[in-house]
């Protein structure tokens, strides 16, 4: 009788755990941005390796590092104002846990790294509206060059 009760209790526990494991939750976490590639599954975060920025799909916000701290914003920071989201590399993330994918930043940087975006070829932070010209400028850096600013 004791063995029967023990067997029934064990069977009940196995059934309870297997039932719990079969429960599926389908949650629409948000619409991916128009510039992001189609992902085979719903994605919570994208990583933009060229500028080392994350994008949070449900919150519709970017996550980037500034002065050693991770910042969330609905727009890219000023230093990336010339970056083309439609033509830059975008990776949908599946290799993270929790709500802070930047905890895995070091691994993401190595795994997805590559050609880092440098603006329009200037290191002074003034990336927008300046291009390397064709030699017809007026000598003050504000020439009417036709270059694209790529090195």
MARVEX-771459 format. One record per residue: x negated, y negated, z of N, C-alpha, C in turn; residue number from 1. Coordinates in steps of 0.02 Angstrom, whole numbers, plus 50000, padded with zeros to 5 digits. Each point is the difference from the previous one (the first is absolute). Example, Ala and Ser with C-alpha at 12.3 -4.5 7.8 and 13.67 -1.06 7.14 Angstrom:
<sites>
<site n_X="49340" n_Y="50284" n_Z="50390" ca_X="50045" ca_Y="49941" ca_Z="50000" c_X="49955" c_Y="49940" c_Z="50000" seq="1"/>
<site n_X="50018" n_Y="49947" n_Z="49964" ca_X="49958" ca_Y="49941" ca_Z="50003" c_X="50039" c_Y="49945" c_Z="50037" seq="2"/>
</sites>
This chain:
<sites>
<site n_X="49959" n_Y="50059" n_Z="50000" ca_X="50041" ca_Y="49941" ca_Z="50000" c_X="49956" c_Y="49937" c_Z="50000" seq="1"/>
<site n_X="49946" n_Y="50001" n_Z="50040" ca_X="49955" ca_Y="49944" ca_Z="50002" c_X="49966" c_Y="49991" c_Z="49932" seq="2"/>
<site n_X="49981" n_Y="50054" n_Z="49968" ca_X="49969" ca_Y="49997" ca_Z="49934" c_X="50049" c_Y="49973" c_Z="49948" seq="3"/>
<site n_X="50063" n_Y="50017" n_Z="50005" ca_X="50051" ca_Y="49976" ca_Z="49953" c_X="50009" c_Y="49924" c_Z="50007" seq="4"/>
<site n_X="50002" n_Y="49976" n_Z="50061" ca_X="50008" ca_Y="49928" ca_Z="50011" c_X="49939" c_Y="49962" c_Z="49973" seq="5"/>
<site n_X="49941" n_Y="50029" n_Z="50013" ca_X="49939" ca_Y="49969" ca_Z="49976" c_X="49999" c_Y="49999" c_Z="49923" seq="6"/>
<site n_X="50020" n_Y="50055" n_Z="49969" ca_X="50003" ca_Y="50003" ca_Z="49927" c_X="50050" c_Y="49949" c_Z="49972" seq="7"/>
<site n_X="50059" n_Y="49993" n_Z="50031" ca_X="50050" ca_Y="49953" ca_Z="49977" c_X="49975" c_Y="49928" c_Z="50008" seq="8"/>
<site n_X="49965" n_Y="49985" n_Z="50054" ca_X="49973" ca_Y="49933" ca_Z="50010" c_X="49947" c_Y="49984" c_Z="49948" seq="9"/>
<site n_X="49956" n_Y="50048" n_Z="49986" ca_X="49949" ca_Y="49990" ca_Z="49949" c_X="50031" c_Y="49990" c_Z="49931" seq="10"/>
<site n_X="50052" n_Y="50040" n_Z="49984" ca_X="50034" ca_Y="49992" ca_Z="49936" c_X="50033" c_Y="49932" c_Z="49995" seq="11"/>
<site n_X="50031" n_Y="49977" n_Z="50053" ca_X="50033" ca_Y="49935" ca_Z="50001" c_X="49949" c_Y="49944" c_Z="49989" seq="12"/>
<site n_X="49942" n_Y="50005" n_Z="50032" ca_X="49948" ca_Y="49949" ca_Z="49991" c_X="49974" c_Y="50000" c_Z="49928" seq="13"/>
<site n_X="49990" n_Y="50058" n_Z="49971" ca_X="49976" ca_Y="50005" ca_Z="49931" c_X="50051" c_Y="49969" c_Z="49952" seq="14"/>
<site n_X="50064" n_Y="50016" n_Z="50011" ca_X="50053" ca_Y="49972" ca_Z="49957" c_X="50003" c_Y="49924" c_Z="50008" seq="15"/>
<site n_X="49994" n_Y="49975" n_Z="50061" ca_X="50003" ca_Y="49928" ca_Z="50012" c_X="49943" c_Y="49964" c_Z="49966" seq="16"/>
<site n_X="49939" n_Y="50026" n_Z="50005" ca_X="49943" ca_Y="49968" ca_Z="49969" c_X="50002" c_Y="50005" c_Z="49924" seq="17"/>
<site n_X="50023" n_Y="50056" n_Z="49973" ca_X="50003" ca_Y="50006" ca_Z="49927" c_X="50055" c_Y="49957" c_Z="49972" seq="18"/>
<site n_X="50054" n_Y="49990" n_Z="50036" ca_X="50054" ca_Y="49956" ca_Z="49978" c_X="49974" c_Y="49928" c_Z="49999" seq="19"/>
<site n_X="49963" n_Y="49981" n_Z="50050" ca_X="49973" ca_Y="49933" ca_Z="50004" c_X="49951" c_Y="49987" c_Z="49942" seq="20"/>
<site n_X="49962" n_Y="50050" n_Z="49983" ca_X="49951" ca_Y="49992" ca_Z="49947" c_X="50032" c_Y="49994" c_Z="49931" seq="21"/>
<site n_X="50062" n_Y="50022" n_Z="49993" ca_X="50033" ca_Y="49997" ca_Z="49935" c_X="50038" c_Y="49935" c_Z="49989" seq="22"/>
<site n_X="50003" n_Y="49958" n_Z="50049" ca_X="50035" ca_Y="49937" ca_Z="49993" c_X="49958" c_Y="49953" c_Z="49956" seq="23"/>
<site n_X="50030" n_Y="49972" n_Z="49949" ca_X="49966" ca_Y="49954" ca_Z="49955" c_X="50032" c_Y="49932" c_Z="50005" seq="24"/>
<site n_X="49959" n_Y="49949" n_Z="50000" ca_X="50025" ca_Y="49932" ca_Z="50002" c_X="49980" c_Y="49965" c_Z="49936" seq="25"/>
<site n_X="50048" n_Y="49972" n_Z="49966" ca_X="49988" ca_Y="49964" ca_Z="49938" c_X="50014" c_Y="49926" c_Z="50013" seq="26"/>
<site n_X="49948" n_Y="49961" n_Z="50005" ca_X="50007" ca_Y="49929" ca_Z="50015" c_X="49970" c_Y="49960" c_Z="49943" seq="27"/>
<site n_X="50037" n_Y="49953" n_Z="49975" ca_X="49974" ca_Y="49956" ca_Z="49949" c_X="49960" c_Y="49945" c_Z="50034" seq="28"/>
<site n_X="49934" n_Y="50003" n_Z="49993" ca_X="49958" ca_Y="49954" ca_Z="50038" c_X="49990" c_Y="49933" c_Z="49966" seq="29"/>
<site n_X="50023" n_Y="49992" n_Z="49940" ca_X="49992" ca_Y="49936" ca_Z="49966" c_X="49985" c_Y="50009" c_Z="49927" seq="30"/>
<site n_X="50007" n_Y="49947" n_Z="49963" ca_X="49986" ca_Y="50001" ca_Z="49929" c_X="49928" c_Y="49980" c_Z="49989" seq="31"/>
<site n_X="49962" n_Y="50041" n_Z="49963" ca_X="49931" ca_Y="49981" ca_Z="49986" c_X="49996" c_Y="49936" c_Z="49960" seq="32"/>
<site n_X="49946" n_Y="49963" n_Z="50007" ca_X="49993" ca_Y="49938" ca_Z="49962" c_X="49996" c_Y="50015" c_Z="49925" seq="33"/>
<site n_X="50019" n_Y="49953" n_Z="49958" ca_X="50001" ca_Y="50012" ca_Z="49928" c_X="49930" c_Y="50011" c_Z="49972" seq="34"/>
<site n_X="49949" n_Y="49976" n_Z="50033" ca_X="49932" ca_Y="50008" ca_Z="49975" c_X="49970" c_Y="50068" c_Z="50019" seq="35"/>
<site n_X="50032" n_Y="50037" n_Z="50045" ca_X="49972" ca_Y="50063" ca_Z="50024" c_X="50016" c_Y="50058" c_Z="49953" seq="36"/>
<site n_X="49955" n_Y="50048" n_Z="49995" ca_X="50014" ca_Y="50059" ca_Z="49958" c_X="50055" c_Y="50043" c_Z="50032" seq="37"/>
<site n_X="50035" n_Y="50036" n_Z="49959" ca_X="50051" ca_Y="50045" ca_Z="50025" c_X="49968" c_Y="50056" c_Z="50041" seq="38"/>
<site n_X="50025" n_Y="50012" n_Z="50059" ca_X="49974" ca_Y="50053" ca_Z="50042" c_X="50045" c_Y="50061" c_Z="49995" seq="39"/>
<site n_X="49972" n_Y="50060" n_Z="50005" ca_X="50042" ca_Y="50060" ca_Z="49995" c_X="50045" c_Y="50010" c_Z="50060" seq="40"/>
<site n_X="49986" n_Y="49966" n_Z="50055" ca_X="50041" ca_Y="50003" ca_Z="50061" c_X="50008" c_Y="49929" c_Z="50025" seq="41"/>
<site n_X="50045" n_Y="49992" n_Z="50048" ca_X="50009" ca_Y="49934" ca_Z="50030" c_X="49936" c_Y="49981" c_Z="50038" seq="42"/>
<site n_X="49979" n_Y="49939" n_Z="49992" ca_X="49937" ca_Y="49978" ca_Z="50028" c_X="50013" c_Y="49942" c_Z="50048" seq="43"/>
<site n_X="49966" n_Y="50002" n_Z="50056" ca_X="50007" ca_Y="49946" ca_Z="50049" c_X="49946" c_Y="49946" c_Z="49989" seq="44"/>
<site n_X="49939" n_Y="50023" n_Z="49983" ca_X="49944" ca_Y="49953" ca_Z="49990" c_X="49964" c_Y="50012" c_Z="49935" seq="45"/>
<site n_X="49979" n_Y="49946" n_Z="49969" ca_X="49954" ca_Y="50001" ca_Z="49943" c_X="49934" c_Y="49970" c_Z="50023" seq="46"/>
<site n_X="49947" n_Y="50020" n_Z="49967" ca_X="49934" ca_Y="49971" ca_Z="50014" c_X="49973" c_Y="49971" c_Z="49935" seq="47"/>
<site n_X="49977" n_Y="49938" n_Z="50003" ca_X="49971" ca_Y="49966" ca_Z="49942" c_X="49925" c_Y="49998" c_Z="50011" seq="48"/>
<site n_X="49963" n_Y="50050" n_Z="49975" ca_X="49929" ca_Y="50005" ca_Z="50016" c_X="49957" c_Y="49943" c_Z="49972" seq="49"/>
<site n_X="50021" n_Y="49969" n_Z="49946" ca_X="49961" ca_Y="49945" ca_Z="49971" c_X="49993" c_Y="49941" c_Z="50049" seq="50"/>
<site n_X="50052" n_Y="49989" n_Z="50039" ca_X="49999" ca_Y="49944" ca_Z="50047" c_X="50005" c_Y="50023" c_Z="50073" seq="51"/>
<site n_X="50002" n_Y="50066" n_Z="50010" ca_X="50001" ca_Y="50030" ca_Z="50067" c_X="50059" c_Y="49975" c_Z="50041" seq="52"/>
<site n_X="50059" n_Y="50005" n_Z="49970" ca_X="50062" ca_Y="49976" ca_Z="50031" c_X="50051" c_Y="50057" c_Z="49998" seq="53"/>
<site n_X="50041" n_Y="50005" n_Z="50052" ca_X="50055" ca_Y="50049" ca_Z="50002" c_X="50065" c_Y="49963" c_Z="49984" seq="54"/>
<site n_X="50049" n_Y="50037" n_Z="49975" ca_X="50067" ca_Y="49972" ca_Z="49989" c_X="50050" c_Y="50045" c_Z="50035" seq="55"/>
<site n_X="50040" n_Y="49970" n_Z="50044" ca_X="50052" ca_Y="50035" ca_Z="50038" c_X="50065" c_Y="49994" c_Z="49961" seq="56"/>
<site n_X="50025" n_Y="50055" n_Z="49972" ca_X="50059" ca_Y="49998" ca_Z="49956" c_X="50062" c_Y="49978" c_Z="50038" seq="57"/>
<site n_X="50020" n_Y="50032" n_Z="50056" ca_X="50062" ca_Y="49979" ca_Z="50033" c_X="49998" c_Y="49928" c_Z="50024" seq="58"/>
<site n_X="49943" n_Y="49978" n_Z="50025" ca_X="49994" ca_Y="49932" ca_Z="50027" c_X="49986" c_Y="49949" c_Z="49944" seq="59"/>
<site n_X="49983" n_Y="50025" n_Z="49940" ca_X="49983" ca_Y="49956" ca_Z="49944" c_X="49945" c_Y="49951" c_Z="50020" seq="60"/>
<site n_X="49949" n_Y="50027" n_Z="50031" ca_X="49946" ca_Y="49956" ca_Z="50022" c_X="49932" c_Y="50031" c_Z="49986" seq="61"/>
<site n_X="49951" n_Y="49956" n_Z="49995" ca_X="49931" ca_Y="50020" ca_Z="49989" c_X="49966" c_Y="50003" c_Z="50068" seq="62"/>
<site n_X="49951" n_Y="50045" n_Z="50006" ca_X="49961" ca_Y="50006" ca_Z="50061" c_X="49927" c_Y="49993" c_Z="49979" seq="63"/>
<site n_X="49967" n_Y="49949" n_Z="50026" ca_X="49931" ca_Y="49987" ca_Z="49981" c_X="49960" c_Y="49978" c_Z="50061" seq="64"/>
<site n_X="49935" n_Y="50006" n_Z="49994" ca_X="49956" ca_Y="49981" ca_Z="50056" c_X="49979" c_Y="49928" c_Z="49993" seq="65"/>
<site n_X="50002" n_Y="49964" n_Z="50055" ca_X="49979" ca_Y="49930" ca_Z="50001" c_X="49968" c_Y="49986" c_Z="50067" seq="66"/>
<site n_X="49938" n_Y="49979" n_Z="49998" ca_X="49962" ca_Y="49986" ca_Z="50062" c_X="50001" c_Y="50059" c_Z="50048" seq="67"/>
<site n_X="49993" n_Y="50061" n_Z="49973" ca_X="49996" ca_Y="50060" ca_Z="50041" c_X="50067" c_Y="50026" c_Z="50025" seq="68"/>
<site n_X="50055" n_Y="49969" n_Z="49980" ca_X="50067" ca_Y="50022" ca_Z="50022" c_X="50043" c_Y="50017" c_Z="49940" seq="69"/>
<site n_X="50044" n_Y="50050" n_Z="50008" ca_X="50046" ca_Y="50019" ca_Z="49946" c_X="50061" c_Y="49955" c_Z="50005" seq="70"/>
<site n_X="50017" n_Y="49968" n_Z="49944" ca_X="50054" ca_Y="49952" ca_Z="49996" c_X="50054" c_Y="50027" c_Z="49954" seq="71"/>
<site n_X="50063" n_Y="49989" n_Z="50017" ca_X="50057" ca_Y="50018" ca_Z="49956" c_X="50029" c_Y="49935" c_Z="49973" seq="72"/>
<site n_X="50013" n_Y="49999" n_Z="49934" ca_X="50026" ca_Y="49940" ca_Z="49969" c_X="50042" c_Y="50020" c_Z="49938" seq="73"/>
<site n_X="50049" n_Y="49959" n_Z="49984" ca_X="50042" ca_Y="50014" ca_Z="49941" c_X="49966" c_Y="49979" c_Z="49936" seq="74"/>
<site n_X="49942" n_Y="49969" n_Z="50005" ca_X="49963" ca_Y="49982" ca_Z="49939" c_X="49926" c_Y="50015" c_Z="50011" seq="75"/>
<site n_X="49965" n_Y="50007" n_Z="49945" ca_X="49928" ca_Y="50012" ca_Z="50005" c_X="49966" c_Y="49937" c_Z="50027" seq="76"/>
<site n_X="49943" n_Y="50009" n_Z="50033" ca_X="49965" ca_Y="49941" ca_Z="50024" c_X="49973" c_Y="49958" c_Z="49943" seq="77"/>
<site n_X="49985" n_Y="49939" n_Z="50014" ca_X="49978" ca_Y="49951" ca_Z="49951" c_X="49940" c_Y="50024" c_Z="49959" seq="78"/>
<site n_X="49955" n_Y="50036" n_Z="50032" ca_X="49940" ca_Y="50022" ca_Z="49965" c_X="50014" c_Y="50049" c_Z="49943" seq="79"/>
<site n_X="50060" n_Y="50030" n_Z="49999" ca_X="50018" ca_Y="50047" ca_Z="49947" c_X="50052" c_Y="49972" c_Z="49951" seq="80"/>
<site n_X="50007" n_Y="49935" n_Z="49998" ca_X="50053" ca_Y="49970" ca_Z="49959" c_X="49992" c_Y="50013" c_Z="49926" seq="81"/>
<site n_X="49941" n_Y="50016" n_Z="49976" ca_X="49990" ca_Y="50015" ca_Z="49929" c_X="50003" c_Y="50074" c_Z="49984" seq="82"/>
<site n_X="50011" n_Y="50042" n_Z="50051" ca_X="50001" ca_Y="50072" ca_Z="49989" c_X="50064" c_Y="50021" c_Z="49964" seq="83"/>
<site n_X="49992" n_Y="50043" n_Z="49949" ca_X="50056" ca_Y="50023" ca_Z="49960" c_X="50025" c_Y="50067" c_Z="50026" seq="84"/>
<site n_X="50055" n_Y="49999" n_Z="50037" ca_X="50028" ca_Y="50061" ca_Z="50029" c_X="50022" c_Y="50051" c_Z="49947" seq="85"/>
<site n_X="50020" n_Y="49976" n_Z="49942" ca_X="50024" ca_Y="50044" ca_Z="49947" c_X="49944" c_Y="50040" c_Z="49967" seq="86"/>
<site n_X="49939" n_Y="49975" n_Z="50002" ca_X="49945" ca_Y="50034" ca_Z="49966" c_X="49947" c_Y="50026" c_Z="50048" seq="87"/>
<site n_X="50007" n_Y="49986" n_Z="50064" ca_X="49952" ca_Y="50025" ca_Z="50049" c_X="50016" c_Y="50071" c_Z="50020" seq="88"/>
<site n_X="49952" n_Y="50032" n_Z="50032" ca_X="50011" ca_Y="50069" ca_Z="50023" c_X="50046" c_Y="50001" c_Z="50059" seq="89"/>
<site n_X="50047" n_Y="50047" n_Z="50000" ca_X="50047" ca_Y="50008" ca_Z="50055" c_X="50004" c_Y="50074" c_Z="50016" seq="90"/>
<site n_X="49992" n_Y="50017" n_Z="50064" ca_X="50002" ca_Y="50070" ca_Z="50022" c_X="50057" c_Y="50007" c_Z="50049" seq="91"/>
<site n_X="50044" n_Y="50049" n_Z="49989" ca_X="50051" ca_Y="50013" ca_Z="50051" c_X="49970" c_Y="50046" c_Z="50052" seq="92"/>
<site n_X="50009" n_Y="49982" n_Z="50063" ca_X="49968" ca_Y="50035" ca_Z="50055" c_X="50042" c_Y="50056" c_Z="50029" seq="93"/>
<site n_X="49967" n_Y="50055" n_Z="50013" ca_X="50031" ca_Y="50056" ca_Z="50034" c_X="49954" c_Y="50025" c_Z="50056" seq="94"/>
<site n_X="49938" n_Y="49975" n_Z="50002" ca_X="49950" ca_Y="50025" ca_Z="50047" c_X="49993" c_Y="49953" c_Z="50060" seq="95"/>
<site n_X="50053" n_Y="49992" n_Z="50038" ca_X="49999" ca_Y="49959" ca_Z="50060" c_X="50056" c_Y="50024" c_Z="50046" seq="96"/>
<site n_X="49998" n_Y="49977" n_Z="50061" ca_X="50054" ca_Y="50014" ca_Z="50048" c_X="50017" c_Y="49936" c_Z="50035" seq="97"/>
<site n_X="50064" n_Y="49991" n_Z="50016" ca_X="50021" ca_Y="49942" ca_Z="50037" c_X="50015" c_Y="49940" c_Z="49956" seq="98"/>
<site n_X="50004" n_Y="49943" n_Z="50032" ca_X="50019" ca_Y="49938" ca_Z="49966" c_X="49941" c_Y="49952" c_Z="49990" seq="99"/>
<site n_X="49940" n_Y="50027" n_Z="50004" ca_X="49940" ca_Y="49958" ca_Z="49991" c_X="49951" c_Y="50037" c_Z="49954" seq="100"/>
<site n_X="50013" n_Y="49999" n_Z="49935" ca_X="49955" ca_Y="50036" ca_Z="49955" c_X="49929" c_Y="49973" c_Z="50001" seq="101"/>
<site n_X="49992" n_Y="49939" n_Z="50023" ca_X="49933" ca_Y="49970" ca_Z="50003" c_X="49956" c_Y="50033" c_Z="50052" seq="102"/>
<site n_X="50027" n_Y="50042" n_Z="50043" ca_X="49958" ca_Y="50039" ca_Z="50045" c_X="49954" c_Y="50046" c_Z="49960" seq="103"/>
<site n_X="50021" n_Y="50016" n_Z="49940" ca_X="49961" ca_Y="50044" ca_Z="49956" c_X="49963" c_Y="49960" c_Z="49946" seq="104"/>
<site n_X="49993" n_Y="49937" n_Z="50012" ca_X="49969" ca_Y="49954" ca_Z="49951" c_X="49931" c_Y="50024" c_Z="49977" seq="105"/>
<site n_X="49958" n_Y="50021" n_Z="50047" ca_X="49933" ca_Y="50023" ca_Z="49981" c_X="50003" c_Y="50059" c_Z="49951" seq="106"/>
<site n_X="50044" n_Y="50047" n_Z="50015" ca_X="50008" ca_Y="50059" ca_Z="49956" c_X="50031" c_Y="49979" c_Z="49933" seq="107"/>
<site n_X="50049" n_Y="49956" n_Z="50001" ca_X="50032" ca_Y="49977" ca_Z="49938" c_X="49950" c_Y="49962" c_Z="49957" seq="108"/>
<site n_X="49959" n_Y="49960" n_Z="50031" ca_X="49951" ca_Y="49960" ca_Z="49964" c_X="49951" c_Y="50046" c_Z="49962" seq="109"/>
<site n_X="49980" n_Y="50054" n_Z="50032" ca_X="49954" ca_Y="50048" ca_Z="49968" c_X="50037" c_Y="50041" c_Z="49947" seq="110"/>
<site n_X="50058" n_Y="50026" n_Z="50019" ca_X="50037" ca_Y="50045" ca_Z="49956" c_X="50026" c_Y="49965" c_Z="49937" seq="111"/>
<site n_X="50027" n_Y="49940" n_Z="50007" ca_X="50031" ca_Y="49965" ca_Z="49944" c_X="49959" c_Y="49941" c_Z="49975" seq="112"/>
<site n_X="49941" n_Y="49991" n_Z="50030" ca_X="49958" ca_Y="49943" ca_Z="49982" c_X="49983" c_Y="49998" c_Z="49926" seq="113"/>
<site n_X="49958" n_Y="49957" n_Z="49983" ca_X="49982" ca_Y="49993" ca_Z="49931" c_X="49985" c_Y="49928" c_Z="49985" seq="114"/>
<site n_X="50022" n_Y="49977" n_Z="49943" ca_X="49987" ca_Y="49931" ca_Z="49979" c_X="50040" c_Y="49951" c_Z="50043" seq="115"/>
<site n_X="49966" n_Y="49961" n_Z="50039" ca_X="50033" ca_Y="49951" ca_Z="50043" c_X="50011" c_Y="49935" c_Z="49961" seq="116"/>
<site n_X="50059" n_Y="49972" n_Z="50008" ca_X="50019" ca_Y="49938" ca_Z="49966" c_X="49961" c_Y="49943" c_Z="50030" seq="117"/>
<site n_X="49972" n_Y="49958" n_Z="49957" ca_X="49959" ca_Y="49944" ca_Z="50023" c_X="50028" c_Y="49934" c_Z="49977" seq="118"/>
<site n_X="50063" n_Y="49997" n_Z="49987" ca_X="50029" ca_Y="49937" ca_Z="49977" c_X="49978" c_Y="49986" c_Z="49929" seq="119"/>
<site n_X="49990" n_Y="49938" n_Z="49984" ca_X="49980" ca_Y="49980" ca_Z="49933" c_X="49926" c_Y="49991" c_Z="49994" seq="120"/>
<site n_X="49962" n_Y="50038" n_Z="50038" ca_X="49928" ca_Y="49997" ca_Z="49995" c_X="49968" c_Y="49949" c_Z="50045" seq="121"/>
<site n_X="50039" n_Y="49968" n_Z="50044" ca_X="49973" ca_Y="49949" ca_Z="50045" c_X="50000" c_Y="50028" c_Z="50071" seq="122"/>
<site n_X="49950" n_Y="49986" n_Z="50037" ca_X="49995" ca_Y="50024" ca_Z="50069" c_X="50022" c_Y="49948" c_Z="50051" seq="123"/>
<site n_X="50020" n_Y="49942" n_Z="49978" ca_X="50016" ca_Y="49946" ca_Z="50047" c_X="50074" c_Y="50000" c_Z="50021" seq="124"/>
<site n_X="50038" n_Y="50050" n_Z="49980" ca_X="50070" ca_Y="50003" ca_Z="50020" c_X="50046" c_Y="49961" c_Z="49954" seq="125"/>
<site n_X="49975" n_Y="49960" n_Z="49954" ca_X="50042" ca_Y="49963" ca_Z="49954" c_X="50009" c_Y="50041" c_Z="49937" seq="126"/>
<site n_X="50043" n_Y="50050" n_Z="50003" ca_X="50007" ca_Y="50048" ca_Z="49946" c_X="50051" c_Y="49979" c_Z="49947" seq="127"/>
<site n_X="50048" n_Y="49962" n_Z="50018" ca_X="50056" ca_Y="49987" ca_Z="49955" c_X="49985" c_Y="49941" c_Z="49954" seq="128"/>
<site n_X="50015" n_Y="50008" n_Z="49937" ca_X="49996" ca_Y="49945" ca_Z="49952" c_X="49930" c_Y="49985" c_Z="49976" seq="129"/>
<site n_X="49951" n_Y="50038" n_Z="50020" ca_X="49932" ca_Y="49988" ca_Z="49977" c_X="49978" c_Y="50060" c_Z="49959" seq="130"/>
<site n_X="49965" n_Y="49987" n_Z="49948" ca_X="49975" ca_Y="50054" ca_Z="49958" c_X="49930" c_Y="49983" c_Z="49976" seq="131"/>
<site n_X="49963" n_Y="50052" n_Z="49986" ca_X="49934" ca_Y="49987" ca_Z="49971" c_X="50012" c_Y="49975" c_Z="49929" seq="132"/>
<site n_X="49974" n_Y="49944" n_Z="49986" ca_X="50014" ca_Y="49968" ca_Z="49936" c_X="49954" c_Y="50024" c_Z="49944" seq="133"/>
<site n_X="50007" n_Y="49968" n_Z="49943" ca_X="49960" ca_Y="50018" ca_Z="49942" c_X="49945" c_Y="49949" c_Z="49988" seq="134"/>
<site n_X="49982" n_Y="49963" n_Z="50051" ca_X="49945" ca_Y="49952" ca_Z="49993" c_X="50023" c_Y="49931" c_Z="49978" seq="135"/>
<site n_X="50064" n_Y="49987" n_Z="49996" ca_X="50025" ca_Y="49935" ca_Z="49977" c_X="50026" c_Y="49958" c_Z="50058" seq="136"/>
<site n_X="49980" n_Y="50017" n_Z="50061" ca_X="50025" ca_Y="49962" ca_Z="50057" c_X="49964" c_Y="49934" c_Z="50006" seq="137"/>
<site n_X="50020" n_Y="49960" n_Z="50050" ca_X="49971" ca_Y="49934" ca_Z="50009" c_X="49946" c_Y="49999" c_Z="50053" seq="138"/>
<site n_X="49978" n_Y="50059" n_Z="50023" ca_X="49945" ca_Y="50003" ca_Z="50047" c_X="50021" c_Y="50000" c_Z="50073" seq="139"/>
<site n_X="50063" n_Y="49987" n_Z="50015" ca_X="50021" ca_Y="49999" ca_Z="50070" c_X="50039" c_Y="50063" c_Z="50020" seq="140"/>
<site n_X="49999" n_Y="50053" n_Z="49959" ca_X="50035" ca_Y="50061" ca_Z="50017" c_X="50073" c_Y="49999" c_Z="49982" seq="141"/>
<site n_X="50023" n_Y="49946" n_Z="49969" ca_X="50071" ca_Y="49996" ca_Z="49983" c_X="50010" c_Y="49997" c_Z="49924" seq="142"/>
<site n_X="49958" n_Y="50037" n_Z="49966" ca_X="50004" ca_Y="49999" ca_Z="49927" c_X="50061" c_Y="50036" c_Z="49973" seq="143"/>
<site n_X="50010" n_Y="49998" n_Z="49936" ca_X="50057" ca_Y="50030" ca_Z="49968" c_X="49980" c_Y="50066" c_Z="49967" seq="144"/>
<site n_X="49964" n_Y="50040" n_Z="50036" ca_X="49977" ca_Y="50064" ca_Z="49974" c_X="50057" c_Y="50047" c_Z="49986" seq="145"/>
<site n_X="49989" n_Y="50048" n_Z="49956" ca_X="50051" ca_Y="50048" ca_Z="49983" c_X="49987" c_Y="50068" c_Z="50031" seq="146"/>
<site n_X="49953" n_Y="50004" n_Z="50045" ca_X="49984" ca_Y="50064" ca_Z="50031" c_X="50055" c_Y="50025" c_Z="50046" seq="147"/>
<site n_X="49998" n_Y="50063" n_Z="50015" ca_X="50050" ca_Y="50030" ca_Z="50044" c_X="49975" c_Y="50006" c_Z="50072" seq="148"/>
<site n_X="49938" n_Y="49980" n_Z="50010" ca_X="49974" ca_Y="50001" ca_Z="50068" c_X="49976" c_Y="50069" c_Z="50020" seq="149"/>
<site n_X="49997" n_Y="50048" n_Z="49957" ca_X="49978" ca_Y="50067" ca_Z="50018" c_X="49926" c_Y="50006" c_Z="49986" seq="150"/>
<site n_X="49966" n_Y="50034" n_Z="50043" ca_X="49928" ca_Y="50010" ca_Z="49992" c_X="49987" c_Y="50059" c_Z="49956" seq="151"/>
</sites>
